[in-house]
Amino acid sequence: MTQSTKNDEHDDAIERVLKAAEPRTQARIFGAAQALQDATTAAGSRTDGDQWDLEERHALRRVPGLSTELEDVTEVEYRQLRLENVVLVGVYPQGAQDEAENSLRELAALAETAGAVVLDGVLQRRPHPDPATYVGRGKAAELKDIVAAVGADTVIADTELAPSQRRALEDVVKVKVIDRTTVILDIFSQHAKSREGKAQVELAQLEYLLPRLRGWGDSMSRQAGGQVGAGGAGMGSRGPGETKIELDRRRIRTRMAMLRRQIRDFAPAREAKRAERKRNTIPSVAIAGYTNAGKSSLLNALTSAGVLVENALFATLDATVRRSETTDGRVYTLTDTVGFVRNLPHQLVEAFRSTLEEVGDADVVVHVVDGSHPDPASQLQTVRDVMGDVGVRGVPEIVVFNKADLVSDDERLVLRGLVPGAHFASSRTGEGIDELREAIAEALPQPAVEITALVPYDRGDLVAAVHETGMLLSSEHRETGTLVHARVSERLGAELAPFVV
């Protein structure tokens, strides 16, 4: 056996993971192992309400197969957006092939959500990514051939590339090269809706862009100046002052400072609302979980909130708060939060820290996991790691395996072994929703003070407050007023103190 044959057997150059195909063929290639649901199982349910926001989001759709070259000037008015054709590339060490394939499938779903067509995907096995071109130089040349063969115009790397790696790989493959972080930031910029959400996304984008500014030619070069003997370039080399790249950096830093001030200015209003809920002792429940796990669908199923639901990654970016009640009449709030993803860019964690604080201030966290996902354990760990990064520790957690209608009995046994006390629910069929409501009610903190009071009929506001924020155990109408036996907050207990019997 020749040495070259041994090398070929030892290192399977680039393993083809995705075959050249039309859009959304990943589902057929990988079966159930996908980041997005199959179209036949992703339909909404009657609990999702009117999806006006979804209609608005779908009002402009990209159309594949249309040329960007104009044959006639009259086409200017009618030209459509062309889908971006992409090839994915990843690197993994020995023994991590399954994890790498799952990560590449997720990257394919991210690319589709961002508005691209995934034509092909490749994985290279090597101990560490090449510091120059991410994949090795020889494999980068093979990647160039693949890009040319399938007609791609973009390569997406399944990691965060250093600026030098991106430039070096672009020089080899001769098309645009971006990384996983860029795709996630692009999705966030498309889906941000509120002023705070848009400011957070722009801040994260600028933090990512700042070290990656690139200059071309003399207009971008630093001024030289100085005397030749003193290490300068001498006459004719002194620049006019601030170069264009320095000017861009200064503008970006100024804009970032302004965005940070804006985000800080949003905080008082949010904290005031949170303080009002605490003053009225309204418990809060945060719905957290991996992206596309079905958090918004679950919120709609629990409250009929009509929150936007879409079979896409990061469909929800803005925190949504809805009111709900337990069966015994206690009021609490449910907050839908932004989803997490593996290798979530640290810029986004920092920018969305204020939104993620909603999870930290909650009395209970409902941790939603996609039960039909091929690797639910990694979803669980990823979400818990990110929550730990933003300081969410010690909050009671209810784990819910969503999309239970897509999970077989054997798979349920495996999931129960993963989290013994977990609940199974389906926003689509309604399975397990009532049991989840009961679990939330049991986990909510009980009002601190138990009290029996005869409230005069002219103080009906106190009885209403007991119904609103307390836990009514019994009530009876007497001749002089309403006899209530309830558990209430210390504040409401002080107001009821004059009427205690």
C-alpha positions as CSV (number, residue, x, y, z in Angstrom):
1,M,0.0,0.0,0.0
2,T,1.4,3.4,-1.0
3,Q,2.0,6.2,1.5
4,S,-0.6,8.4,-0.4
5,T,-3.3,5.6,0.0
6,K,-2.6,5.4,3.7
7,N,-2.9,9.1,4.0
8,D,-6.2,9.0,2.2
9,E,-7.5,6.3,4.5
10,H,-6.3,8.1,7.6
11,D,-7.7,11.5,6.8
12,D,-10.8,11.5,4.6
13,A,-10.1,14.8,3.1
14,I,-13.4,16.5,3.1
15,E,-16.5,14.5,4.0
16,R,-19.5,15.5,2.1
17,V,-22.4,16.1,4.5
18,L,-24.9,17.9,2.4
19,K,-25.4,16.9,-1.3
20,A,-26.0,19.5,-4.0
21,A,-29.7,19.9,-3.9
22,E,-32.6,22.4,-4.3
23,P,-33.8,24.3,-1.2
24,R,-35.0,22.5,1.9
25,T,-33.8,19.0,0.8
26,Q,-31.9,18.7,4.1
27,A,-35.1,17.2,5.6
28,R,-35.1,14.4,3.1
29,I,-31.3,13.8,3.5
30,F,-31.3,13.7,7.3
31,G,-34.8,12.5,8.2
32,A,-35.7,13.7,11.6
33,A,-32.3,15.1,12.4
34,Q,-32.9,18.7,11.4
35,A,-33.0,22.2,13.1
36,L,-36.3,23.2,11.4
37,Q,-39.5,21.2,11.5
38,D,-40.8,19.5,8.4
39,A,-43.4,21.6,6.6
40,T,-46.2,19.1,7.2
41,T,-45.7,19.2,11.0
42,A,-45.0,22.9,11.4
43,A,-48.5,24.2,10.9
44,G,-49.9,26.6,13.5
45,S,-52.7,25.8,15.8
46,R,-55.9,27.5,16.8
47,T,-54.3,28.8,20.0
48,D,-51.9,30.9,18.0
49,G,-54.5,33.6,17.3
50,D,-54.3,36.1,14.5
51,Q,-50.7,36.1,13.1
52,W,-50.7,39.7,11.7
53,D,-47.0,40.1,12.4
54,L,-46.2,36.9,10.5
55,E,-48.1,38.1,7.4
56,E,-46.1,41.4,7.6
57,R,-42.8,39.5,7.8
58,H,-43.8,37.4,4.8
59,A,-45.0,40.3,2.7
60,L,-41.6,40.4,0.8
61,R,-40.3,37.0,-0.2
62,R,-37.2,36.2,-2.1
63,V,-37.7,34.5,-5.4
64,P,-35.1,31.9,-6.5
65,G,-33.7,31.6,-10.0
66,L,-34.0,35.2,-11.1
67,S,-31.0,36.9,-12.7
68,T,-29.7,40.1,-11.2
69,E,-28.5,41.2,-14.7
70,L,-30.9,43.6,-16.4
71,E,-31.7,42.8,-20.0
72,D,-33.9,45.8,-20.5
73,V,-34.2,49.1,-18.6
74,T,-37.9,48.5,-18.0
75,E,-37.0,45.6,-15.7
76,V,-35.7,48.0,-13.1
77,E,-39.2,48.4,-11.6
78,Y,-40.0,44.7,-11.4
79,R,-36.7,43.1,-10.4
80,Q,-37.1,40.7,-7.4
81,L,-34.5,39.7,-4.8
82,R,-32.3,36.8,-5.7
83,L,-31.6,34.1,-3.2
84,E,-28.0,33.8,-2.1
85,N,-26.5,30.4,-2.9
86,V,-24.2,29.1,-0.2
87,V,-21.8,26.3,0.6
88,L,-21.2,25.4,4.3
89,V,-17.8,24.3,5.7
90,G,-16.8,23.0,9.1
91,V,-13.8,21.5,10.9
92,Y,-14.0,18.9,13.7
93,P,-11.5,16.8,15.7
94,Q,-11.3,13.0,15.8
95,G,-14.4,11.4,17.4
96,A,-16.7,14.5,17.1
97,Q,-18.3,13.7,13.8
98,D,-21.9,13.4,15.0
99,E,-21.7,16.7,16.9
100,A,-20.2,18.4,13.9
101,E,-22.9,17.1,11.6
102,N,-25.6,18.3,13.9
103,S,-23.9,21.7,14.1
104,L,-23.8,21.9,10.3
105,R,-27.5,21.0,10.0
106,E,-28.2,23.8,12.4
107,L,-26.1,26.2,10.3
108,A,-28.0,25.1,7.2
109,A,-31.3,26.1,9.0
110,L,-29.7,29.4,10.1
111,A,-28.7,30.1,6.5
112,E,-32.2,29.3,5.2
113,T,-33.8,31.5,7.9
114,A,-31.5,34.3,6.8
115,G,-32.7,33.9,3.2
116,A,-30.2,31.7,1.5
117,V,-30.2,28.4,-0.5
118,V,-27.9,25.8,0.9
119,L,-26.3,24.0,-2.1
120,D,-23.6,21.9,-0.4
121,G,-21.8,21.4,2.8
122,V,-18.4,19.9,3.7
123,L,-16.6,18.9,6.9
124,Q,-12.9,18.4,7.4
125,R,-11.4,16.3,10.1
126,R,-8.3,17.8,11.7
127,P,-7.1,18.4,15.3
128,H,-7.4,22.2,15.1
129,P,-8.7,24.7,12.5
130,D,-5.9,26.0,10.3
131,P,-4.8,29.4,11.7
132,A,-4.4,30.8,8.2
133,T,-7.4,29.5,6.2
134,Y,-9.6,27.7,8.7
135,V,-9.5,24.5,6.6
136,G,-6.0,23.5,5.3
137,R,-4.7,25.2,2.2
138,G,-5.1,22.1,0.1
139,K,-8.7,21.6,1.3
140,A,-9.4,25.3,0.7
141,A,-8.4,24.7,-3.0
142,E,-10.8,21.7,-3.1
143,L,-13.5,23.9,-1.6
144,K,-12.9,26.4,-4.4
145,D,-13.6,23.7,-6.9
146,I,-16.8,22.7,-5.1
147,V,-18.0,26.4,-5.0
148,A,-17.3,26.7,-8.7
149,A,-19.1,23.4,-9.5
150,V,-22.3,24.2,-7.7
151,G,-22.4,27.9,-8.6
152,A,-22.3,29.3,-5.1
153,D,-21.6,32.9,-4.3
154,T,-21.0,32.6,-0.6
155,V,-19.1,30.3,1.8
156,I,-20.3,30.1,5.4
157,A,-17.9,28.7,8.1
158,D,-19.4,26.9,11.1
159,T,-17.5,29.0,13.7
160,E,-16.4,32.6,14.3
161,L,-13.6,33.3,11.9
162,A,-10.7,35.6,12.7
163,P,-10.5,38.5,10.3
164,S,-7.2,37.2,8.8
165,Q,-8.8,33.7,8.3
166,R,-11.8,35.2,6.5
167,R,-9.6,37.2,4.2
168,A,-7.2,34.3,3.4
169,L,-10.0,31.9,2.7
170,E,-11.7,34.5,0.4
171,D,-8.5,34.9,-1.5
172,V,-8.5,31.2,-2.2
173,V,-12.2,30.4,-3.0
174,K,-12.7,33.8,-4.8
175,V,-16.2,34.3,-3.4
176,K,-17.6,36.0,-0.2
177,V,-16.8,34.2,3.0
178,I,-18.8,34.8,6.2
179,D,-19.0,32.9,9.5
180,R,-21.8,31.6,11.8
181,T,-21.8,34.8,13.9
182,T,-22.5,36.9,10.8
183,V,-25.5,34.7,9.9
184,I,-27.0,35.0,13.4
185,L,-26.5,38.7,13.4
186,D,-28.2,39.0,10.0
187,I,-31.2,37.0,11.3
188,F,-31.4,39.2,14.3
189,S,-31.3,42.4,12.2
190,Q,-34.2,41.1,10.1
191,H,-36.4,40.1,13.0
192,A,-35.8,42.9,15.5
193,K,-39.0,44.9,15.9
194,S,-39.0,47.0,19.0
195,R,-36.7,50.1,19.4
196,E,-34.8,48.3,22.1
197,G,-34.4,45.2,20.1
198,K,-33.1,47.1,17.1
199,A,-30.7,49.0,19.2
200,Q,-29.4,45.8,20.8
201,V,-28.9,44.1,17.4
202,E,-27.1,47.2,15.9
203,L,-24.8,47.3,18.9
204,A,-23.9,43.7,18.6
205,Q,-23.3,44.1,14.8
206,L,-21.0,47.1,15.4
207,E,-19.0,45.3,18.1
208,Y,-18.5,42.4,15.6
209,L,-17.6,44.8,12.7
210,L,-15.1,47.0,14.5
211,P,-12.1,44.7,14.6
212,R,-12.9,43.5,11.0
213,L,-12.7,46.8,9.2
214,R,-10.5,46.3,6.2
215,G,-8.7,49.0,4.2
216,W,-7.8,49.0,0.5
217,G,-5.1,51.1,-1.2
218,D,-3.6,54.4,-0.2
219,S,-6.9,56.1,0.8
220,M,-7.1,53.6,3.7
221,S,-3.4,53.5,4.7
222,R,-2.1,55.1,7.8
223,Q,-0.2,58.4,7.3
224,A,3.6,57.9,7.4
225,G,5.4,61.2,7.9
226,G,8.5,61.8,10.0
227,Q,12.1,62.1,9.0
228,V,13.8,59.3,7.1
229,G,16.5,59.0,9.7
230,A,14.0,58.8,12.5
231,G,12.2,55.8,11.0
232,G,9.7,57.7,8.9
233,A,9.3,57.5,5.1
234,G,10.3,61.0,4.5
235,M,9.1,63.6,2.0
236,G,5.9,63.0,0.0
237,S,4.6,60.4,2.4
238,R,3.0,62.6,5.0
239,G,-0.7,61.9,5.1
240,P,-3.5,64.6,5.4
241,G,-4.3,63.5,9.0
242,E,-7.0,61.0,9.9
243,T,-7.2,58.2,7.3
244,K,-10.6,56.8,6.2
245,I,-10.3,53.6,8.2
246,E,-9.5,55.6,11.3
247,L,-12.5,57.8,10.6
248,D,-14.8,54.8,10.2
249,R,-13.5,53.3,13.5
250,R,-14.2,56.6,15.3
251,R,-17.7,56.8,13.8
252,I,-18.4,53.3,14.9
253,R,-17.2,53.8,18.4
254,T,-19.3,57.0,18.6
255,R,-22.4,55.2,17.4
256,M,-21.7,52.3,19.9
257,A,-21.5,54.8,22.8
258,M,-24.8,56.3,21.7
259,L,-26.5,52.9,21.4
260,R,-25.3,51.9,24.9
261,R,-26.8,55.1,26.3
262,Q,-30.1,54.3,24.5
263,I,-30.2,50.8,25.9
264,R,-29.5,52.2,29.4
265,D,-32.3,54.7,28.9
266,F,-34.8,51.9,28.1
267,A,-33.9,50.2,31.5
268,P,-35.8,52.5,33.8
269,A,-39.2,52.0,32.0
270,R,-38.7,48.2,32.1
271,E,-37.6,48.3,35.7
272,A,-40.6,50.5,36.6
273,K,-43.0,47.9,35.1
274,R,-41.1,45.1,36.9
275,A,-41.2,47.0,40.2
276,E,-45.0,47.6,39.8
277,R,-45.5,43.9,39.4
278,K,-43.4,43.2,42.4
279,R,-45.3,45.9,44.4
280,N,-48.5,44.2,43.6
281,T,-46.8,40.9,44.3
282,I,-47.6,39.4,40.9
283,P,-45.4,36.4,40.4
284,S,-43.6,36.1,37.0
285,V,-42.8,33.0,34.9
286,A,-40.2,33.2,32.1
287,I,-40.3,30.9,29.1
288,A,-36.7,30.1,28.1
289,G,-35.1,27.6,25.7
290,Y,-33.3,26.8,22.5
291,T,-34.3,28.7,19.4
292,N,-37.2,27.1,17.5
293,A,-38.1,24.9,20.5
294,G,-41.7,26.2,20.4
295,K,-41.6,28.8,23.2
296,S,-44.0,31.3,21.5
297,S,-46.4,28.5,20.5
298,L,-46.4,27.3,24.1
299,L,-47.1,30.9,25.4
300,N,-50.0,31.0,22.9
301,A,-51.3,27.7,24.1
302,L,-51.2,28.8,27.7
303,T,-52.6,32.2,27.3
304,S,-54.0,32.6,23.7
305,A,-51.7,35.5,23.4
306,G,-51.5,35.6,19.6
307,V,-47.7,36.0,19.7
308,L,-45.9,35.6,16.3
309,V,-45.1,32.0,15.6
310,E,-42.9,30.9,12.7
311,N,-41.0,27.7,11.8
312,A,-37.7,29.6,11.7
313,L,-34.7,30.2,14.0
314,F,-34.9,33.4,16.2
315,A,-38.4,34.2,15.1
316,T,-38.8,35.9,18.5
317,L,-36.4,38.6,19.6
318,D,-38.5,41.0,21.7
319,A,-39.6,39.9,25.2
320,T,-43.4,39.5,25.3
321,V,-45.3,39.6,28.7
322,R,-48.8,38.1,29.0
323,R,-51.1,37.7,32.0
324,S,-52.4,34.4,33.1
325,E,-54.3,32.9,36.1
326,T,-54.0,29.7,38.1
327,T,-57.1,27.5,38.6
328,D,-57.4,28.9,42.1
329,G,-57.5,32.5,40.8
330,R,-53.9,33.7,41.4
331,V,-52.6,36.1,38.7
332,Y,-49.1,35.7,37.2
333,T,-47.2,36.9,34.2
334,L,-45.7,34.8,31.4
335,T,-42.7,36.2,29.6
336,D,-41.5,34.9,26.2
337,T,-37.8,35.5,25.7
338,V,-35.2,35.3,22.9
339,G,-34.0,31.8,22.1
340,F,-30.5,30.5,22.6
341,V,-28.3,28.6,20.2
342,R,-24.9,26.8,20.5
343,N,-21.9,29.1,20.1
344,L,-24.2,32.1,20.6
345,P,-22.0,35.2,19.8
346,H,-20.8,36.8,23.0
347,Q,-21.7,40.2,21.4
348,L,-25.4,39.1,21.4
349,V,-25.2,37.8,25.0
350,E,-23.9,41.2,26.1
351,A,-26.3,43.2,23.9
352,F,-29.3,41.2,25.0
353,R,-28.3,41.1,28.7
354,S,-31.1,43.5,29.6
355,T,-33.7,41.3,27.9
356,L,-32.2,38.1,29.5
357,E,-32.6,39.7,32.9
358,E,-36.3,39.0,32.6
359,V,-35.3,35.3,33.1
360,G,-33.2,36.1,36.1
361,D,-35.9,38.1,37.8
362,A,-38.6,35.4,37.3
363,D,-40.0,33.3,40.1
364,V,-40.1,30.3,37.9
365,V,-38.4,29.4,34.6
366,V,-40.2,27.1,32.1
367,H,-37.3,25.6,30.1
368,V,-38.7,24.5,26.8
369,V,-36.8,21.8,24.8
370,D,-37.6,20.5,21.4
371,G,-38.4,16.8,22.1
372,S,-38.1,15.9,18.4
373,H,-34.5,17.3,18.1
374,P,-31.8,14.7,17.5
375,D,-29.6,16.0,20.4
376,P,-31.9,17.4,23.1
377,A,-29.1,17.0,25.8
378,S,-27.0,19.6,24.0
379,Q,-29.9,22.0,23.8
380,L,-30.5,21.7,27.6
381,Q,-26.8,22.3,28.4
382,T,-26.5,25.2,26.0
383,V,-29.5,27.0,27.5
384,R,-28.3,26.4,31.0
385,D,-24.8,27.6,30.2
386,V,-26.1,30.9,28.7
387,M,-28.4,31.4,31.7
388,G,-25.4,30.9,33.9
389,D,-23.5,33.5,32.0
390,V,-26.1,36.2,32.6
391,G,-26.4,35.3,36.3
392,V,-29.6,33.2,36.3
393,R,-29.0,30.7,39.1
394,G,-31.2,29.3,41.8
395,V,-34.5,30.0,40.0
396,P,-37.0,27.0,40.1
397,E,-37.0,25.3,36.7
398,I,-39.7,23.3,35.0
399,V,-38.4,21.4,32.0
400,V,-40.9,20.8,29.2
401,F,-40.3,18.6,26.2
402,N,-42.3,20.3,23.5
403,K,-43.5,18.9,20.1
404,A,-44.5,15.7,22.0
405,D,-46.7,14.7,19.0
406,L,-43.5,14.1,17.1
407,V,-41.9,12.0,19.8
408,S,-42.3,8.1,19.9
409,D,-42.8,6.2,23.1
410,D,-39.3,4.8,23.0
411,E,-37.9,8.3,22.6
412,R,-40.0,9.5,25.6
413,L,-38.3,6.9,27.8
414,V,-34.9,8.3,26.8
415,L,-36.0,11.8,27.5
416,R,-37.4,10.9,30.9
417,G,-34.0,9.4,31.7
418,L,-32.4,12.7,30.7
419,V,-34.7,14.8,33.0
420,P,-36.7,12.5,35.3
421,G,-39.3,15.2,36.4
422,A,-39.9,16.7,32.9
423,H,-43.3,17.4,31.3
424,F,-44.3,16.5,27.8
425,A,-46.5,18.9,25.9
426,S,-47.6,19.7,22.4
427,S,-48.7,23.2,21.5
428,R,-50.2,21.8,18.3
429,T,-52.4,19.1,19.8
430,G,-52.9,20.5,23.3
431,E,-51.3,17.5,24.9
432,G,-49.9,18.2,28.4
433,I,-50.9,21.9,28.5
434,D,-53.3,21.5,31.4
435,E,-50.7,19.5,33.4
436,L,-48.1,22.2,32.7
437,R,-50.5,24.9,34.0
438,E,-50.9,22.9,37.2
439,A,-47.1,22.4,37.5
440,I,-46.6,26.2,37.1
441,A,-49.3,26.9,39.8
442,E,-47.6,24.5,42.2
443,A,-44.1,26.1,41.6
444,L,-45.3,29.7,42.1
445,P,-44.5,31.2,45.5
446,Q,-47.3,31.3,47.9
447,P,-48.5,34.6,49.4
448,A,-46.7,35.2,52.7
449,V,-49.6,36.1,55.1
450,E,-52.6,34.0,56.0
451,I,-55.5,36.2,57.2
452,T,-59.2,36.1,58.0
453,A,-60.9,39.5,57.8
454,L,-64.5,40.9,57.7
455,V,-64.2,43.5,55.0
456,P,-67.0,46.1,54.9
457,Y,-69.0,46.3,51.7
458,D,-67.8,49.9,51.0
459,R,-64.2,48.4,50.8
460,G,-64.8,46.2,47.9
461,D,-61.5,47.3,46.5
462,L,-59.7,45.2,49.1
463,V,-61.8,42.1,48.2
464,A,-60.9,42.7,44.6
465,A,-57.2,43.0,45.5
466,V,-57.4,39.6,47.3
467,H,-58.9,38.1,44.2
468,E,-56.3,39.8,42.0
469,T,-53.0,39.2,43.8
470,G,-53.8,36.9,46.7
471,M,-54.9,33.3,47.1
472,L,-58.6,33.2,48.2
473,L,-59.2,30.1,50.4
474,S,-62.9,30.9,51.2
475,S,-65.4,33.8,51.3
476,E,-68.8,34.4,52.9
477,H,-71.2,37.3,52.7
478,R,-72.2,38.5,56.2
479,E,-74.6,41.2,57.2
480,T,-71.8,43.8,57.8
481,G,-69.4,42.8,55.1
482,T,-67.5,40.0,53.3
483,L,-65.7,37.4,55.4
484,V,-62.6,36.4,53.5
485,H,-60.0,33.7,54.4
486,A,-57.0,34.1,52.2
487,R,-53.2,34.2,51.8
488,V,-52.0,37.6,50.8
489,S,-48.8,39.7,50.5
490,E,-47.5,41.6,53.5
491,R,-48.5,44.9,51.9
492,L,-52.1,43.8,51.4
493,G,-52.1,42.1,54.8
494,A,-51.3,45.5,56.4
495,E,-54.3,47.1,54.6
496,L,-56.6,44.3,55.8
497,A,-55.3,44.4,59.3
498,P,-58.0,46.7,60.7
499,F,-60.7,44.2,59.6
500,V,-59.1,41.0,61.0
501,V,-61.4,38.9,63.1
